[in-house]
Amino acid sequence: MTAVEPYTPPFLHRWAHSATILPNQLRPITSPYHRSESIETPDGDLFTLDWIDRAPDQLAVLLHGLEGSTKSSYMMGMAKAFAARGWSVASVNHRSCGGTPNMVIGSYHSGFTTDLELILQRCSSVERVVIVGFSLGGNIALKRAGEALLPPNVKAVIGISVPLHLASSARKLARWQNAVYMTRFLRQLKRKALIKSRQFPSGGLNDTALQRAKTFEEFDEAYTAPAHGFDSASDYYERSSAIRFLPSIKTPSLIINALNDSFLTEQCYPYEATEQNPFLHMDVPSFGGHVGFAQSHFMRDEFWHERRVMEFIQTFGA
C-alpha cells in the first residue's frame, strides 16, 4: 500500500466547523450493510449490529459517536473502506441508538465497554479483529484497550476525533462557538432521558433537572451519573476518560485527533503517553475538524482517515 500523505484539506474543508458539518450532512453515501442482528445482553437489554459479510477470518468492529448510529456517514464510509479490502464489518448501534429503544434505565456512555466486551467474546474464533471508534466510540475502544489485555485476536485499535479527557471536552462544548452541536446533542439526549424517567419512576431521575440542563455537565449530573452508577458527573468523567488508560495499552493503537477539532482540549493530545508507550501512536493533522478529513470538495472519494486506518492496520495489525 502506498503511504498515506499528511492530510491537506480542500478549501471548503479547512474551517473547523465546515470540516465537521459538511461530511455529516452532505456526504453522498448509501448503506453498505447486508444484514442486522439484535444482541441480547446478560442484564436483559439489547443492542443491534449491522453487518457486511466478507472474509470470515478478518473483522472490523466499528463504534459510533454520541447519538450517532451505524448509518452515520462516517460509519458507513469506514465500513465501505474495510469491505473494499475484503474485511467483514460489524457496525455497532449503541444501546438506544439506531432506532431501537433499549430496555433498562441506562443506555450507553463514554466509558461503557460492556457491550464491546460481549462482541469480542462472540468473535473469539475470528483470526484478526480490529476495533475502530469515533469520538465517544473511540474513547470506549481505547479505554477497553487499557483496562485489561485485549484478546490476542484483536490486532489493532483506532480512535478518531477522541475526547480522551471528558471533563475538559464537556466544558469546551459548552462554549458559544459549539452551541450548534450542544443544542443538537442535548435535544436528543434529553428526549430519551425523559422517556426513561417515565418508564422508571423509582430510578432517581429528576425531570426538572433534565429539562433545565443546558450543558453536558448538567445533563450527565441529571441522567448519566444516576442511571449508570456514578456518584456525579465529575465521577463519571474521571472514571470513564480513556486518557487514564493509555499507559496500560498493549495492543497497537492509533489516535487521530485534528488540531482544529472544536470538541477537543489540549488534554486530548497525549504526546507524553504516546512517547512512553511503544504500542500507542498518534496523528495530529492541522485540519480535519471533528470526524472530518474529506479528500475532495464533494466528498465522493475515500476520506483521509479511512486510508490512514488501513495503512496503520497493514503496518501494525499483524
Backbone bond lengths (Angstrom), bond angles and torsions (degrees), N, CA, C in turn:
res aa  C-N    CA-C-N  psi(-1)  N-CA   C-N-CA  omega(-1)  CA-C   N-CA-C  phi
1 M - - - 1.468 - - 1.527 109.60 -
2 T 1.337 116.37 135.50 1.455 121.22 176.57 1.521 109.77 -66.72
3 A 1.323 116.04 138.23 1.468 119.91 -179.61 1.521 110.48 -61.01
4 V 1.312 115.75 139.68 1.460 121.42 -179.67 1.524 108.79 -78.29
5 E 1.314 116.50 126.79 1.461 121.36 178.97 1.527 110.05 -70.68
6 P 1.342 117.40 155.89 1.471 119.64 173.80 1.525 110.20 -55.50
7 Y 1.326 115.60 150.26 1.460 120.10 -173.33 1.526 111.48 -72.63
8 T 1.327 114.79 122.65 1.460 122.63 173.94 1.521 107.51 -123.07
9 P 1.324 118.94 109.85 1.461 120.24 -173.11 1.522 112.65 -78.46
10 P 1.322 117.43 150.66 1.460 119.54 167.18 1.525 109.47 -64.80
11 F 1.314 116.29 160.75 1.465 121.56 -170.10 1.533 112.99 -52.57
12 L 1.331 117.60 -47.01 1.466 120.52 -175.82 1.527 112.76 -65.67
13 H 1.317 117.69 -14.21 1.461 121.37 -175.60 1.535 112.43 -109.98
14 R 1.327 116.80 15.53 1.463 119.64 179.29 1.526 112.06 -80.94
15 W 1.332 117.74 -29.96 1.459 121.79 179.62 1.524 108.56 -79.05
16 A 1.319 117.01 137.49 1.469 120.63 -173.72 1.520 112.44 -55.57
17 H 1.328 117.22 -44.90 1.468 119.22 -174.24 1.527 111.73 -73.46
18 S 1.326 117.86 -36.61 1.469 118.03 176.22 1.520 110.63 -68.67
19 A 1.339 117.10 -36.15 1.467 120.19 177.21 1.518 111.56 -62.75
20 T 1.334 116.29 -32.26 1.462 121.39 -179.47 1.519 111.99 -81.11
21 I 1.322 116.42 -45.63 1.468 121.03 -169.56 1.524 112.73 -82.48
22 L 1.323 118.21 -42.38 1.461 119.54 -174.47 1.524 113.15 -59.50
23 P 1.340 119.85 -48.74 1.472 117.96 178.18 1.522 112.77 -62.87
24 N 1.328 116.29 -37.01 1.462 119.91 -179.01 1.518 111.79 -64.17
25 Q 1.319 116.59 -37.69 1.458 120.42 -173.13 1.530 114.16 -98.73
26 L 1.330 117.38 -28.60 1.461 118.95 -166.57 1.524 115.14 -125.16
27 R 1.314 119.01 -2.22 1.459 118.36 -179.07 1.530 110.10 -62.01
28 P 1.329 118.29 124.93 1.471 120.38 -177.10 1.531 110.62 -81.44
29 I 1.309 115.76 93.66 1.461 120.22 -175.67 1.520 109.38 -144.43
30 T 1.314 116.25 144.61 1.463 121.44 -179.27 1.520 109.73 -117.46
31 S 1.305 115.40 162.51 1.462 120.32 -176.57 1.526 111.51 -63.43
32 P 1.334 117.16 128.91 1.466 120.15 179.97 1.521 113.82 -97.90
33 Y 1.343 117.61 3.31 1.458 119.61 -166.41 1.530 112.19 -81.90
34 H 1.330 114.85 148.09 1.461 121.66 -179.88 1.523 112.73 -92.65
35 R 1.337 116.33 -34.20 1.459 119.45 -174.94 1.522 109.82 -160.59
36 S 1.333 115.16 162.27 1.458 122.36 176.44 1.519 109.82 -117.42
37 E 1.325 115.05 153.16 1.465 120.81 -179.51 1.525 108.62 -141.03
38 S 1.332 116.45 130.96 1.462 121.42 173.54 1.519 109.24 -91.80
39 I 1.320 115.81 131.99 1.461 121.86 -179.23 1.525 108.22 -110.20
40 E 1.329 116.81 119.58 1.462 120.82 174.80 1.521 108.70 -85.54
41 T 1.334 115.50 136.25 1.459 120.78 -175.13 1.529 111.10 -102.99
42 P 1.333 118.22 158.60 1.467 120.52 -178.57 1.516 114.64 -60.05
43 D 1.340 117.95 -22.55 1.463 120.43 179.96 1.523 112.92 -91.86
44 G 1.329 117.38 15.25 1.456 121.40 175.91 1.511 114.53 81.95
45 D 1.315 117.33 20.31 1.457 121.62 -179.41 1.519 108.98 -111.76
46 L 1.334 116.51 -170.60 1.453 120.20 178.07 1.515 110.29 -155.20
47 F 1.336 114.73 158.06 1.458 122.90 168.53 1.518 106.75 -147.45
48 T 1.318 117.30 171.18 1.457 119.81 -174.90 1.520 111.22 -123.92
49 L 1.325 114.42 151.19 1.455 123.08 173.20 1.524 108.82 -117.74
50 D 1.329 116.26 141.29 1.463 121.86 168.38 1.520 107.88 -109.67
51 W 1.311 115.96 131.12 1.461 122.52 -168.81 1.523 112.27 -113.14
52 I 1.330 115.14 145.67 1.462 123.97 159.67 1.527 105.67 -117.48
53 D 1.304 116.96 124.15 1.462 121.50 -177.62 1.522 110.21 -97.73
54 R 1.319 115.54 113.83 1.459 122.65 174.80 1.528 107.72 -129.66
55 A 1.308 118.00 -122.10 1.458 121.72 -178.12 1.524 110.61 -70.34
56 P 1.342 118.49 131.69 1.461 120.61 -179.52 1.519 113.98 -72.57
57 D 1.335 117.48 -12.32 1.459 119.97 -174.43 1.523 113.82 -100.61
58 Q 1.348 118.63 0.88 1.458 120.13 177.33 1.529 109.73 -144.36
59 L 1.321 115.25 128.59 1.464 122.03 -170.91 1.516 110.32 -136.03
60 A 1.322 116.41 132.16 1.460 123.19 171.45 1.525 108.94 -103.28
61 V 1.320 116.89 126.01 1.463 123.23 175.62 1.523 107.32 -102.94
62 L 1.330 117.07 120.73 1.465 122.32 -175.68 1.523 110.66 -111.24
63 L 1.333 116.18 135.27 1.470 123.15 -178.00 1.524 109.29 -121.80
64 H 1.309 117.23 124.11 1.468 120.72 -177.39 1.523 112.22 -84.74
65 G 1.315 114.63 172.89 1.448 121.80 -179.28 1.514 113.02 -89.60
66 L 1.328 115.56 -172.58 1.457 122.45 -175.93 1.522 111.34 -55.85
67 E 1.329 115.89 123.18 1.462 124.14 177.47 1.531 113.32 57.69
68 G 1.333 116.10 22.78 1.451 119.69 170.95 1.516 110.15 -88.43
69 S 1.319 115.22 -161.22 1.467 121.07 176.92 1.516 107.83 -164.68
70 T 1.316 115.87 178.80 1.464 119.53 176.01 1.521 111.69 -64.68
71 K 1.335 117.17 -18.32 1.463 121.19 179.37 1.523 112.45 -91.53
72 S 1.314 118.57 1.33 1.456 119.89 172.39 1.524 108.70 -60.36
73 S 1.319 116.91 143.05 1.465 119.81 -173.41 1.520 112.07 -59.69
74 Y 1.332 117.63 -37.41 1.465 118.93 -179.70 1.530 111.64 -68.34
75 M 1.341 117.50 -30.51 1.459 120.03 177.12 1.524 110.67 -71.31
76 M 1.325 116.72 -44.28 1.462 119.47 -179.96 1.521 111.16 -67.35
77 G 1.339 117.24 -36.83 1.459 119.55 177.47 1.511 112.12 -63.53
78 M 1.329 116.66 -43.47 1.460 120.48 179.28 1.523 110.51 -67.46
79 A 1.333 116.70 -40.12 1.468 120.35 178.63 1.526 110.51 -61.42
80 K 1.320 116.79 -43.37 1.461 119.96 179.50 1.529 111.41 -64.79
81 A 1.322 116.99 -37.88 1.462 119.95 179.54 1.527 110.90 -62.91
82 F 1.320 116.93 -42.32 1.463 119.84 177.20 1.527 110.75 -66.47
83 A 1.327 116.91 -46.17 1.467 119.91 -177.24 1.523 111.50 -61.65
84 A 1.331 116.53 -36.07 1.462 120.15 179.57 1.519 112.02 -64.36
85 R 1.336 116.70 -20.48 1.450 121.43 179.62 1.527 112.06 -105.41
86 G 1.341 115.96 15.21 1.454 120.61 171.96 1.514 116.10 88.67
87 W 1.338 117.81 10.85 1.462 120.91 179.50 1.523 110.98 -90.19
88 S 1.326 116.29 144.07 1.460 120.43 163.89 1.523 108.48 -76.78
89 V 1.317 115.26 155.09 1.465 120.52 -176.08 1.519 109.54 -134.68
90 A 1.337 116.35 133.26 1.466 122.92 169.14 1.520 107.18 -117.87
91 S 1.321 115.92 104.50 1.461 121.16 177.55 1.526 108.54 -92.54
92 V 1.312 115.95 129.51 1.464 121.80 -171.98 1.524 110.67 -97.91
93 N 1.324 116.59 128.00 1.461 122.07 163.00 1.523 107.31 -91.07
94 H 1.332 117.04 112.09 1.457 118.71 176.33 1.530 109.80 -58.08
95 R 1.326 116.02 158.00 1.466 120.46 -179.74 1.528 110.64 -51.29
96 S 1.311 116.00 132.17 1.471 126.98 179.66 1.521 112.83 80.03
97 C 1.320 118.98 0.38 1.460 121.86 -179.69 1.534 110.62 -105.12
98 G 1.315 115.18 162.38 1.459 120.22 178.70 1.504 114.26 76.96
99 G 1.334 117.23 15.90 1.457 121.00 176.86 1.512 115.18 88.16
100 T 1.339 117.94 4.79 1.463 121.39 179.50 1.523 109.55 -112.04
101 P 1.336 119.00 106.91 1.474 119.87 178.05 1.529 110.50 -63.77
102 N 1.326 115.32 146.63 1.459 117.56 176.22 1.523 110.18 -97.73
103 M 1.328 116.60 176.55 1.459 120.42 -162.68 1.525 115.03 -108.56
104 V 1.336 118.09 -7.71 1.461 120.65 -177.18 1.520 109.35 -118.06
105 I 1.333 116.75 172.17 1.458 119.92 -174.56 1.521 112.35 -67.06
106 G 1.321 117.72 -33.36 1.451 121.24 175.87 1.509 111.25 -82.51
107 S 1.315 116.02 172.23 1.462 119.25 176.02 1.523 108.96 -139.26
108 Y 1.307 117.97 -91.10 1.457 122.56 176.94 1.517 107.06 -143.82
109 H 1.319 117.42 163.56 1.453 120.82 174.33 1.524 108.34 -159.07
110 S 1.310 117.19 179.48 1.464 121.68 -170.85 1.520 113.82 -65.00
111 G 1.324 117.59 -21.61 1.455 120.25 -179.62 1.511 114.19 -110.20
112 F 1.338 117.34 11.64 1.457 121.35 -172.73 1.526 110.33 -84.68
113 T 1.323 116.18 96.07 1.465 121.79 -177.07 1.525 113.26 -98.33
114 T 1.321 117.37 -0.56 1.469 121.33 -173.56 1.527 112.33 -59.70
115 D 1.325 116.83 -45.84 1.464 119.14 -177.03 1.524 111.45 -72.37
116 L 1.319 117.71 -34.85 1.465 119.94 173.95 1.518 109.93 -60.70
117 E 1.319 117.19 -41.81 1.464 120.47 178.43 1.527 111.03 -61.08
118 L 1.320 116.95 -40.72 1.461 120.71 178.51 1.525 110.74 -63.06
119 I 1.326 117.28 -41.14 1.462 120.87 177.77 1.526 110.68 -62.35
120 L 1.327 116.43 -43.59 1.468 119.73 -179.56 1.526 111.12 -63.39
121 Q 1.313 117.07 -36.56 1.457 119.90 176.66 1.522 110.93 -64.41
122 R 1.323 116.63 -41.08 1.458 121.22 -179.71 1.532 111.70 -68.82
123 C 1.332 116.69 -22.92 1.460 121.05 -177.51 1.526 112.15 -103.74
124 S 1.299 116.98 21.36 1.464 120.49 -173.86 1.531 113.28 -63.99
125 S 1.315 118.01 -21.94 1.465 120.37 -178.80 1.531 112.68 -90.10
126 V 1.327 117.58 -6.21 1.466 120.62 178.71 1.529 108.52 -76.70
127 E 1.308 116.92 133.96 1.465 120.67 -173.01 1.522 112.53 -66.77
128 R 1.340 117.12 -44.00 1.466 121.21 -177.29 1.522 109.11 -130.19
129 V 1.332 115.77 124.58 1.463 122.39 177.23 1.523 108.08 -126.38
130 V 1.311 116.20 136.04 1.466 120.98 170.43 1.521 108.03 -124.91
131 I 1.317 115.89 150.60 1.462 121.99 -179.94 1.525 107.82 -118.42
132 V 1.331 116.07 128.58 1.456 121.37 176.83 1.525 107.76 -125.69
133 G 1.332 116.40 122.01 1.454 121.01 179.61 1.511 111.45 -122.13
134 F 1.324 115.55 143.15 1.460 122.53 179.59 1.516 109.80 -110.08
135 S 1.332 117.01 127.51 1.457 123.37 174.60 1.529 109.85 55.54
136 L 1.328 119.15 -116.23 1.466 121.19 176.04 1.526 111.06 -53.87
137 G 1.329 117.55 -41.55 1.460 120.80 178.71 1.511 112.76 -64.01
138 G 1.337 116.97 -31.57 1.445 120.59 175.08 1.509 112.07 -68.48
139 N 1.333 116.56 -37.61 1.462 120.15 176.08 1.529 110.32 -63.07
140 I 1.340 116.56 -42.88 1.464 120.92 177.66 1.527 110.10 -59.66
141 A 1.337 116.81 -47.86 1.465 120.73 -176.66 1.521 111.68 -62.25
142 L 1.318 117.15 -46.56 1.463 120.43 -177.32 1.521 111.64 -72.57
143 K 1.322 117.38 -35.07 1.473 119.96 175.39 1.522 109.84 -61.42
144 R 1.337 116.62 -46.50 1.465 119.15 179.31 1.521 111.12 -62.69
145 A 1.318 117.62 -37.45 1.459 120.19 179.95 1.524 111.87 -62.98
146 G 1.339 117.09 -29.41 1.451 120.40 -179.22 1.511 115.28 -98.89
147 E 1.326 117.54 -11.83 1.468 120.55 179.95 1.528 111.43 -66.91
148 A 1.317 115.29 -43.18 1.463 122.86 -178.50 1.523 106.74 -160.67
149 L 1.325 116.49 164.47 1.458 119.72 179.09 1.521 110.27 -57.94
150 L 1.315 116.21 132.82 1.451 120.66 174.15 1.521 109.99 -74.23
151 P 1.319 117.62 157.14 1.469 119.63 174.95 1.532 110.19 -55.60
152 P 1.322 117.61 148.88 1.469 119.90 -175.30 1.520 114.32 -63.85
153 N 1.337 117.73 -19.44 1.461 118.17 178.90 1.528 112.38 -79.84
154 V 1.339 118.50 -8.95 1.463 121.25 173.93 1.523 107.49 -82.49
155 K 1.317 115.68 112.67 1.463 120.87 -170.50 1.525 113.26 -98.07
156 A 1.332 118.23 -20.33 1.466 120.00 -178.71 1.521 109.38 -161.41
157 V 1.336 115.04 152.19 1.464 123.08 176.49 1.531 107.28 -132.00
158 I 1.319 116.10 132.26 1.467 120.47 -179.98 1.514 109.58 -129.65
159 G 1.324 116.08 132.87 1.459 121.90 174.46 1.522 109.83 -119.92
160 I 1.313 116.77 130.64 1.463 122.69 -175.58 1.525 109.36 -119.18
161 S 1.330 116.41 126.10 1.469 122.97 179.50 1.531 110.05 56.30
162 V 1.340 115.43 58.50 1.464 121.27 -168.72 1.531 111.78 -99.89
163 P 1.340 117.96 122.25 1.472 121.41 173.15 1.527 109.81 -78.98
164 L 1.310 115.81 76.24 1.462 121.72 -172.12 1.519 112.79 -63.27
165 H 1.324 117.23 -26.27 1.467 122.93 178.80 1.522 106.89 -115.49
166 L 1.323 115.89 96.80 1.461 121.49 -167.32 1.526 113.32 -65.53
167 A 1.319 117.29 -39.96 1.467 119.64 -175.89 1.521 111.06 -62.29
168 S 1.323 117.11 -47.78 1.464 118.97 -178.09 1.527 111.70 -70.34
169 S 1.328 117.81 -34.36 1.462 119.98 176.41 1.524 111.19 -66.10
170 A 1.328 116.66 -38.89 1.465 119.58 177.12 1.527 110.69 -61.43
171 R 1.321 115.97 -40.87 1.470 119.14 178.57 1.530 111.00 -66.95
172 K 1.324 116.99 -40.09 1.462 118.94 -179.56 1.520 111.63 -66.06
173 L 1.326 116.71 -38.20 1.463 119.33 178.96 1.521 112.29 -68.06
174 A 1.319 117.23 -16.66 1.465 120.35 177.46 1.524 112.55 -81.20
175 R 1.334 118.49 -6.81 1.457 121.18 178.76 1.527 110.32 -72.45
176 W 1.334 115.21 156.18 1.470 119.71 -175.03 1.525 112.02 -61.43
177 Q 1.348 117.96 -30.16 1.465 120.26 -179.53 1.524 112.25 -62.12
178 N 1.320 117.09 -22.88 1.468 121.31 -178.06 1.523 112.90 -108.25
179 A 1.319 115.98 18.16 1.463 119.65 -174.84 1.523 112.80 -60.04
180 V 1.322 117.80 -35.67 1.464 119.84 -178.13 1.524 110.61 -63.93
181 Y 1.330 117.32 -36.79 1.460 120.39 179.55 1.534 110.49 -74.54
182 M 1.327 115.87 -45.06 1.462 119.92 -179.56 1.527 111.03 -58.64
183 T 1.326 116.45 -44.36 1.461 120.46 -179.08 1.519 111.30 -60.85
184 R 1.318 115.84 -44.94 1.471 119.70 -178.66 1.523 111.50 -65.90
185 F 1.341 116.61 -47.34 1.462 119.72 -179.15 1.532 111.13 -60.99
186 L 1.318 116.18 -48.41 1.470 119.10 -174.93 1.524 111.97 -67.11
187 R 1.314 117.76 -33.40 1.464 119.29 177.79 1.527 110.39 -58.79
188 Q 1.336 116.24 -46.25 1.459 120.23 -179.16 1.529 111.70 -71.29
189 L 1.322 116.91 -43.31 1.461 120.70 -177.21 1.521 111.54 -65.78
190 K 1.312 117.30 -42.96 1.466 120.98 -178.41 1.520 111.20 -67.54
191 R 1.325 116.72 -37.57 1.467 119.30 177.96 1.520 110.43 -60.20
192 K 1.326 117.53 -46.21 1.465 121.17 179.13 1.525 111.61 -65.23
193 A 1.336 116.53 -42.47 1.465 120.10 -176.79 1.521 111.73 -66.78
194 L 1.315 117.66 -36.80 1.461 120.23 178.59 1.528 111.19 -67.60
195 I 1.314 117.41 -34.25 1.472 120.51 173.49 1.520 109.59 -63.74
196 K 1.335 117.11 -42.82 1.465 121.12 177.76 1.531 111.25 -60.26
197 S 1.316 115.42 -40.46 1.463 119.52 -179.27 1.524 111.29 -60.84
198 R 1.321 116.44 -38.84 1.467 119.92 178.09 1.524 111.41 -72.62
199 Q 1.328 116.53 -36.22 1.468 120.37 -179.84 1.525 112.26 -70.58
200 F 1.328 116.53 -31.54 1.467 122.16 -175.19 1.533 109.37 -127.65
201 P 1.333 116.51 73.02 1.477 119.77 -174.13 1.518 113.82 -63.44
202 S 1.327 118.43 -20.58 1.467 120.48 178.21 1.520 112.07 -99.21
203 G 1.316 116.86 16.25 1.454 120.74 -175.14 1.515 115.30 -85.56
204 G 1.332 117.18 -0.58 1.452 119.78 176.24 1.519 115.41 83.33
205 L 1.327 117.57 14.27 1.454 120.69 178.56 1.530 109.80 -87.73
206 N 1.311 116.01 144.38 1.462 122.73 -177.06 1.523 108.72 -111.88
207 D 1.341 116.04 107.07 1.463 120.10 -177.38 1.522 111.96 -59.15
208 T 1.306 117.45 -40.00 1.464 120.59 -178.16 1.529 110.55 -63.05
209 A 1.326 116.21 -45.25 1.462 120.14 178.80 1.528 111.06 -64.67
210 L 1.316 116.59 -37.83 1.459 119.72 178.15 1.528 111.01 -64.58
211 Q 1.315 116.62 -46.50 1.461 120.16 -178.23 1.517 112.21 -65.19
212 R 1.328 117.12 -32.03 1.465 120.91 -178.03 1.526 113.17 -84.41
213 A 1.318 118.02 -12.15 1.469 120.92 -174.50 1.523 110.92 -60.47
214 K 1.324 115.86 126.44 1.458 121.35 179.43 1.519 112.28 -119.50
215 T 1.316 117.50 -3.26 1.457 122.37 178.33 1.520 108.93 -136.12
216 F 1.334 116.15 165.26 1.454 119.47 175.86 1.521 111.14 -62.11
217 E 1.332 116.52 -38.62 1.457 118.53 -179.07 1.529 110.88 -60.98
218 E 1.336 117.43 -42.74 1.459 120.33 178.81 1.522 111.01 -67.35
219 F 1.330 117.45 -39.36 1.463 119.69 178.22 1.525 110.79 -67.28
220 D 1.315 117.06 -44.26 1.466 119.74 -178.76 1.523 111.68 -66.57
221 E 1.315 117.06 -30.28 1.466 120.76 175.34 1.523 110.49 -68.95
222 A 1.339 116.19 -36.82 1.459 120.85 -175.89 1.523 113.49 -85.27
223 Y 1.323 117.71 -30.05 1.474 119.23 -176.94 1.526 113.71 -124.23
224 T 1.332 118.11 -60.43 1.466 120.11 -170.22 1.518 112.09 -56.54
225 A 1.337 116.25 -45.78 1.471 118.80 -177.36 1.529 111.74 -65.67
226 P 1.333 120.65 -56.47 1.470 118.27 -177.61 1.525 114.01 -66.05
227 A 1.329 117.38 -31.74 1.471 119.80 -177.71 1.521 112.62 -75.06
228 H 1.336 117.63 -18.58 1.465 119.98 -174.18 1.522 113.52 -124.63
229 G 1.327 116.80 13.44 1.454 119.47 171.40 1.513 115.96 84.09
230 F 1.337 118.22 20.04 1.451 121.12 174.82 1.529 109.81 -94.83
231 D 1.320 116.13 153.84 1.463 120.25 -179.93 1.521 112.41 -72.90
232 S 1.312 116.60 -29.37 1.459 121.52 -174.72 1.522 108.35 -168.05
233 A 1.321 116.18 174.26 1.461 119.83 175.23 1.525 110.30 -61.55
234 S 1.331 117.32 -41.46 1.466 119.74 -179.07 1.526 111.12 -65.48
235 D 1.324 117.27 -36.38 1.465 120.93 176.06 1.531 110.30 -64.75
236 Y 1.324 116.41 -42.14 1.466 121.25 176.22 1.526 110.61 -59.30
237 Y 1.322 117.90 -48.34 1.465 120.86 -178.89 1.526 111.13 -62.41
238 E 1.323 116.41 -43.58 1.458 120.17 -177.59 1.521 111.50 -64.50
239 R 1.317 117.47 -45.06 1.455 121.01 -175.08 1.529 113.22 -78.96
240 S 1.324 117.37 -20.55 1.463 120.40 -172.53 1.521 114.12 -104.90
241 S 1.311 119.22 -13.37 1.461 121.20 -177.04 1.525 110.71 -68.25
242 A 1.320 116.17 126.23 1.463 120.76 -178.64 1.521 112.60 -65.15
243 I 1.326 117.75 -21.07 1.456 120.39 -178.60 1.529 111.41 -53.95
244 R 1.332 117.46 -33.09 1.465 122.07 -179.04 1.526 112.66 -68.36
245 F 1.325 116.52 -24.52 1.459 121.27 -170.33 1.524 113.18 -101.11
246 L 1.333 117.08 -8.02 1.462 119.41 -175.57 1.529 113.69 -59.60
247 P 1.349 119.89 -39.89 1.470 118.36 -179.37 1.523 114.32 -61.88
248 S 1.328 117.73 -20.73 1.468 121.24 -175.94 1.519 113.53 -93.94
249 I 1.308 118.54 -1.90 1.466 121.30 -177.56 1.525 110.36 -67.89
250 K 1.338 115.33 131.54 1.459 122.07 -179.70 1.520 112.31 -124.11
251 T 1.316 117.21 15.24 1.460 123.77 176.18 1.522 107.74 -118.59
252 P 1.332 119.50 138.46 1.464 119.38 178.44 1.526 111.46 -51.73
253 S 1.322 115.74 122.78 1.458 121.10 -172.81 1.523 110.31 -136.82
254 L 1.332 115.27 144.14 1.460 121.99 -178.18 1.520 109.72 -128.42
255 I 1.323 115.53 133.35 1.461 122.58 171.83 1.522 107.52 -110.74
256 I 1.335 117.62 129.37 1.464 122.57 174.01 1.530 107.35 -117.44
257 N 1.320 116.83 103.67 1.467 122.42 179.70 1.519 109.12 -126.60
258 A 1.322 116.65 116.27 1.464 121.38 179.56 1.532 110.19 -72.01
259 L 1.319 115.56 144.22 1.462 119.72 179.31 1.527 112.45 -65.93
260 N 1.335 117.02 -28.43 1.462 119.06 -178.34 1.527 112.87 -97.34
261 D 1.327 117.01 21.29 1.469 121.31 176.57 1.524 108.52 -72.45
262 S 1.319 116.56 115.59 1.472 120.36 -174.75 1.517 113.12 -74.52
263 F 1.347 117.60 -5.61 1.462 120.92 177.82 1.530 112.18 -88.80
264 L 1.328 116.77 -16.20 1.461 120.61 -167.11 1.528 112.30 -107.09
265 T 1.330 115.25 152.28 1.457 123.07 176.30 1.527 109.35 -114.00
266 E 1.310 116.23 175.75 1.465 119.38 -177.90 1.526 112.07 -61.81
267 Q 1.328 117.60 -25.59 1.465 120.66 178.06 1.531 112.17 -69.17
268 C 1.334 117.26 -12.03 1.462 121.31 -178.20 1.527 112.58 -92.46
269 Y 1.330 116.47 8.56 1.457 121.86 177.18 1.531 107.76 -121.06
270 P 1.321 117.60 83.30 1.475 121.77 -169.89 1.531 113.28 -81.59
271 Y 1.310 115.98 70.56 1.463 120.55 -177.89 1.522 111.41 -59.73
272 E 1.316 117.44 -44.51 1.462 120.36 -177.26 1.521 111.40 -64.12
273 A 1.331 116.74 -42.87 1.464 120.13 -179.67 1.521 111.39 -62.97
274 T 1.333 117.24 -38.38 1.461 119.37 -179.42 1.528 111.03 -72.13
275 E 1.313 117.11 -29.11 1.465 119.91 176.62 1.526 111.31 -71.56
276 Q 1.313 116.80 -33.54 1.462 120.88 -173.87 1.521 113.64 -89.98
277 N 1.332 117.79 -20.99 1.463 121.34 -177.89 1.524 109.38 -111.47
278 P 1.337 118.95 110.66 1.468 120.62 -176.54 1.523 113.61 -66.92
279 F 1.322 118.05 -14.90 1.472 120.98 177.89 1.529 112.21 -84.09
280 L 1.322 117.46 -12.97 1.458 122.08 -171.06 1.521 110.25 -107.25
281 H 1.325 115.76 129.42 1.459 122.41 -178.80 1.538 108.73 -128.38
282 M 1.325 115.60 152.65 1.463 118.61 -178.96 1.525 110.26 -144.16
283 D 1.336 115.87 132.89 1.457 123.19 169.93 1.520 108.12 -106.86
284 V 1.328 116.31 132.94 1.467 120.83 -179.83 1.534 108.24 -127.69
285 P 1.330 117.62 74.56 1.460 119.09 177.17 1.529 111.01 -66.59
286 S 1.308 116.63 151.48 1.462 120.48 -178.84 1.521 111.93 -67.56
287 F 1.315 116.77 -29.20 1.459 122.19 -175.41 1.530 109.95 -122.63
288 G 1.319 114.96 169.89 1.461 120.78 177.88 1.505 114.03 134.66
289 G 1.368 117.09 -18.84 1.452 118.56 -178.87 1.516 111.25 57.68
290 H 1.318 116.23 -147.95 1.461 121.89 179.31 1.520 108.59 -104.02
291 V 1.327 115.64 109.18 1.468 123.38 -177.67 1.534 110.00 54.23
292 G 1.346 114.77 50.29 1.451 120.14 177.66 1.519 110.87 -103.76
293 F 1.346 117.22 -109.77 1.466 123.74 172.74 1.525 113.81 70.85
294 A 1.343 116.82 33.91 1.463 119.43 175.48 1.526 109.85 -65.43
295 Q 1.320 115.71 146.44 1.470 121.98 179.86 1.520 112.19 -97.65
296 S 1.335 117.80 -17.00 1.459 120.92 -178.94 1.521 108.56 -145.99
297 H 1.328 116.02 158.87 1.461 120.11 -176.36 1.526 112.44 -56.14
298 F 1.322 116.71 -42.40 1.461 120.18 -173.17 1.521 112.62 -95.48
299 M 1.330 117.66 1.68 1.467 123.73 165.62 1.523 113.72 63.04
300 R 1.330 116.06 32.51 1.474 119.29 178.22 1.526 112.22 -89.68
301 D 1.321 116.91 -14.55 1.463 120.85 -179.90 1.526 109.93 -90.37
302 E 1.337 115.56 165.66 1.459 119.04 169.33 1.523 109.35 -57.29
303 F 1.331 116.15 143.53 1.453 120.21 178.64 1.529 109.56 -79.39
304 W 1.330 114.99 160.20 1.461 120.60 -177.49 1.523 111.92 -59.40
305 H 1.342 117.06 -43.76 1.467 118.48 -176.56 1.522 111.69 -66.98
306 E 1.326 117.74 -27.83 1.463 120.22 178.36 1.529 110.53 -67.62
307 R 1.313 116.58 -41.99 1.467 120.56 176.65 1.525 110.30 -68.43
308 R 1.323 117.07 -38.29 1.468 120.17 -179.28 1.531 111.03 -65.68
309 V 1.321 117.18 -39.82 1.466 120.52 176.98 1.522 110.40 -59.57
310 M 1.321 116.87 -44.86 1.467 120.47 -179.74 1.522 111.42 -63.25
311 E 1.325 116.84 -39.91 1.456 120.14 177.56 1.524 110.97 -63.90
312 F 1.318 116.83 -42.46 1.467 119.81 -179.97 1.520 111.38 -63.23
313 I 1.321 116.39 -42.86 1.472 119.36 -179.62 1.522 110.47 -63.80
314 Q 1.328 116.26 -41.24 1.455 119.15 179.72 1.530 111.29 -64.21
315 T 1.327 116.10 -34.87 1.461 120.16 -177.21 1.516 112.73 -80.65
316 F 1.344 116.40 -41.56 1.469 120.10 -171.30 1.517 114.27 -117.19
317 G 1.329 117.74 -7.64 1.455 119.68 -170.59 1.513 115.89 -89.45
318 A 1.313 118.56 8.12 1.473 123.84 174.55 1.518 112.95 62.23
